Amino acid sequence: MPRKTVTTPVIKILHLEDDPFDADLIKAALDQEGIPSEIVLVGSRSDYMQAVENGSFDIILSDYSLPGFDGLSALAVSTSRHPDVPFIFVSGKMGEELAIETLKSGATDYVLKDRLYRLGPSVKRALKEASERSGRRRAVEELEKSHKQMRSLAAHLQSVREEERLKIAREIHDELGQILTLLKFDLEYIRDALTDDQNKIRDKIESDRDLVMDSISSVKRICNELRPGLLDHLGIEAALEWQAEEFQRRTGIACAVDLPQDSIDVDIDRATALFRIFQEALTNVIKHSEATKVMVKLTDQAAAITLDISDNGTGISKEQLNKSNSFGLLGMRERVHIWNGEVRINGGKNTGASIKVIIPKELG
């Protein structure tokens, strides 16, 4: 069975060197190490600048001292234009301090011309490290791309969920609410049409009417929980006040709301995000805080809208903040990410917890 031939890729090299004899020695050293190369040789600043601007290279080799041009300047140009391309000095003389300076400036390595046996291993090592860096960068880029896609998907799902909530709330209100209202009117009509000797029937109808009234109240409550009409029709301020009153009525926990005197001009998506974060914060108060009071402040600033929520409960620890399954806290941050917003959560042990939500009015 014939052996498979492994072809070594040709390395494209930009070589800054004004001595053709030294250039030939360097090419021979690479050939001896089994490094197939395609070398573009330049000997002046202008040729080097043109090659760096127009060419694509795997590695750059450079003498340190050239007429009218020095190695550090060449390195600076390479670093600014092609920061991922390895840069190796191949020079006749280079003291220890100068060598260290070149490495600090971004050079990959340095090889003295009287020790060209080091050039091959240095080039191989530099190319390997560059390949590894490129692989890591691609992995990071793919991860960032995936993260961005996931956040876009999360934002889309949030939007779809709000639309579904609104649709369901309207259908329940329009269909079930109307049916129950008509049923209430029919029961009242039958009740009023009964004679005095039909008290038992009247009592039963009255009981059914009360049941229908309770059902109508439940429908209104469910619709409001799905999507409060106040949010769409009267704005974020009215919705926050309503939610605070509902929270206080259900839990007995005092909830004070401080709103700006003038109405806030905010689009419905940002208003929805603020309202849902407020709801999540109140849910956390019920579950974890043991608080007796919640303070809420909505502020309309020049460039952003801020919502401050604090309580006098047991606080929140760093461990709780960093838990991977703290989906409520993660959800708060994701809700404002689309506008480059910010959610700051603080609170030590027995000092209460505070949440500050900042949503820019315009994307930066």
N, C-alpha and C positions, 0 to 999 in steps of 0.2 A: 504494500500500500504506500503510495507516494506521500512524502512528508509535506505538510502545509507550509508554505513560505510566509514568514512574518515580515511584512514590509515596515521598516521604520519611517515614520513621517519626516518629511524634510522640514527643518527648522528655518524660518525666515528671520534673518538677523539684520539689524541696522548697525553698521560698524563705523564709528567716528574715529578716523585715524588718518594722519597726514603723511605717514611713512609707508609706502607700498611694500617695502621689504618686511616690516613688522606685520603688516596686514597678511602677507603670505604665510608668515610663521604662525600666526594665530589660526588661519584657515587650516594649515597642516596639523596643528595641535587638535583641532576639533575632528578632523578626518581620522586621526590616529585613535581617538576615543570612540570612533564609530558613530559620530553625530553628523548625519547628512544635513547639509545646510545650504541655503540660498542667501548669499550675503550682498547687501547693498552697501557699498563702500562710499563714504563721504569724507571730505577733508577740510571743509570750511563751515563757518556758521550758517551762511545762506543755504548751502546744500543740505545741511542737517535740518534746518528749520523747514525747508520744503519737504524733505523726506518724512519728517515727523507729522507734518500737516496732512500729507497726501497718502502716506503709506500705512500698511498694517503689518506689524511685526510681532514675532513671538518673544523676542528679547533684544536688548540694546547693549552693545559693547562700546566702551569709549575710553580713549586715551585721556589722561588728566590735563596735560599741558599741550595746547595747540596755539599756533600764531593767531592772535586776536580773539581767542575763544578759550574758555577754561572748562574743565569737566563739571564743576559745580553748576555753572550756568546751563550746560547741556542737561544735567540731571534735573534742574528746576523746570526746564521746558518739558522734559519727558514726564515728570511727575504731574504737571498741570494738565497735559494733553492726554496722557495714557497712564494713569496711576497704577493700573494692574499689570503693566508690562515690566518684567524684571530688568534691572539696569545694573551692569557689572563694569567696574573700572578695570581696564587692563593697561597698566602704566609702567614706565621704566623705573621711576623712583616715587616712593610714597612713604613718608614717615608715619609712625604710629598715631600721632595726634591727628594728622590729616586723614588717615584711614578711618579713624573713629568719627571724625567730622562728616565724612562722606556717608557713613552708615547712618548717622543720626539724621542726615538730610534726606534719607530715603533710598540710598543705594542698597542693592541686594547683597553685593559682595565686592571684593577687590582682589585682583590677581596681578602679581608683578611679572613683568615680561621675562625675567630670568627664571621664573618658576611656572612656565606654561603647562607643566604637567598637572597643575591644579585647575586649569581652565575647564577641562572636560567635566570633571566631577562637580565643579561649581555651577556650570551651565545646566547639567542634569538636575542638580538639587533645586536650582532656581525655577526651572520649568515645572518640576514636580510640585513645588510649593505654590506656584502660580495656578497650576491646574486645580490643586486642592482648594485654594482661595476662591477660584472661579466656581467650583462645585458647591462650596458653602454659600456663596453669594446667590447662586441660582436656587439653592434650597430655601434660602431666606426669602428670596423674591417670590417663589412659589407659595411659601407659607403665608407671606403678606397678601398675595393675590387671593389665596384661599380664605384668609381671614376677612378680607374685604368683601368677598363674595358672600360669606356667611353673614356678615353684618348687613349687607344689602338684602339678603334673603330674610333676615330677622326683621328689618324695617318694613319690607314688603308684607310679611306675615302679620305684623302689627297693624298695618294699614288695612289689610284684608279683614282682620278680626274686628277692627272698629267698624268697617262697613257692614259686616255681617251682624254685629251687635245692633247697629242702627236699623238695618233692614228688619231684623227679628222684632225689635222693640216696636217699630211702626206697625208691623203685621199684627202683633199681639194687641196693640192699642186699638188699631182700626177695626180688626175683625172680632176678636174676643171681647174687647171693651164695648164695642157697639152692641154685640149680642147680649151681654150681661145688662147693659143699660136698658135695652128694649124689654128684656125679661123683667127687670125691676118695675118698669112702667106697667107691664101687663099684670103683674102681681098686685100692684097698687090699684089698678082698675078693677080687678076681680074683688079685691078686699073691699073697696068702696061700694061695689054693687051688691054685696051680701046683705041680707036682712038681719034684723036684730036677733032672731032665733038661731043664727048660724055662727055662733061665737067660736065653736070648736074649729070650724073651717077657717074663720078669720084668724084665730091664733096661729093655726098652722101656716097660713099664707104669710102672716106677719113674720113668723120664724124663718120661712123660706126667703122672704124679702131681706131680712137681716143677713142671711147667709150670702145672698147675692151681693149686698152692699160690701160685706167683708171680701168677697171675691173681687169686686171692682177695685177695692183698696189694694188687694194683693197684686192685681194686674198693674196698677199704677206703680207700685213699689218695684215689681220685677222690671218694668219698662225703664224706670229711673236707674236701676242698678245696671241694666244692660247698656243704656246710653241716656244720661239725663238730658231731657229736653232743654233745661236751663242753659246747658253748655252751648247748644247750637243756637238758641234764640236770644239769650240774655248775656252770654259771655262767661269768661272764666271766673270773674268775681262772684257772680250769683251762684255758679256751680260749686265753688269752694264753700260759700256760706251754707248752702243747702246740705252739702256733705258733712260739714262740721256739726250742723244741728242734728242730722240723722245719727251721726256717730255719738254725740252726747246723749241723745234720747235712748239709744240702744244700749250703751255701755255705762252711763252714769259718769263718765270721765269728762271733766270740763274741757271745752275746746274753744279757745279765743282766737278770732280771726281779725287781723289788721290789714285793711285794704287801702289802696291809694284813693284819694278823693276823686280824681278824674278817672274815667273809664280807660282801660288799657286797650290799645289797638293792636291786637295780636291775631294771627291767622288761626284757623280752626285746628290745624295739625299741632302747632306748638301748644295751643290751649289744651288739647286733648292729652298731650304728653305731661303737662303740668298737673292736670287733674288726675290722671292715672297714677302718677308718682305720689300724689297726695293720698290717694286711696291705699296704695301699697304701704306708705308710711303709717297710716292709721291701723292697717292690719298688723303691722309689726308691733305697734304699741299694744294692741290687744294681746298678741301672742307672747311677747317677751318682756315688756318694759315694767309692768306693775306700776305704771304711772297713774297719777290722779289729775294731771293737767297737761294739756297740749297747747302750744302756742304756734300760731301760723301767721306769717307776714309775707304779703305779695308786694313787690316793689317794681316800679316801672323806671328803669334807668335809661340813660341816653342811648347806650348801645345794646343793652340786654335787659331781659326780664329775670328777676330772681325770686325764688320761693324759698323761704326759710321755715323749717318745721323743727320744733324742739319739744322735749318733754322733761318731766322731773322724775323719771323712772330710774331703773337700775343701771342704765348705760349700756354700752356695747364695747366688747373687748376687741383687740387686734385679731385674735384668733377667729372670732365670729366674722369680722370684716373680710378676712382672707379665706374663709371656708369656700371650697369649690362648689358646694351645693347651696350657697346663699343666692338662690335664683331671684329672690325679690330684689336684693341689692344690685345684682348683675342686670336685672331687667330695667331698673331705674337708669343705670348708666347707658344702656343700649338705646333707651327711648330718646335720649338727647344727643346721641353720637352723630346723627345725620346732620345736625346743625353745628357741629363742633362745640356742643355744650359740655357742661361739667357738672358732676354730682360729687359734693364733698360730704363725707360722713364722719362725724367725730363723737366721742363720748367715752369717758373713763368709767371705772367702776363706781356705781352709786352717785354719779354726777349727771345722770340724764344723757340723752342722745340728741344730736342735732344733725339735720340734713339741710344742705344749701344746694339748691338747683339753679344753675345759671344757663340761660338759653339766649344766645345772641339773636338780635332781631334780623340780622342779615348774615349770610354766609361770608366768612372772611376769604 
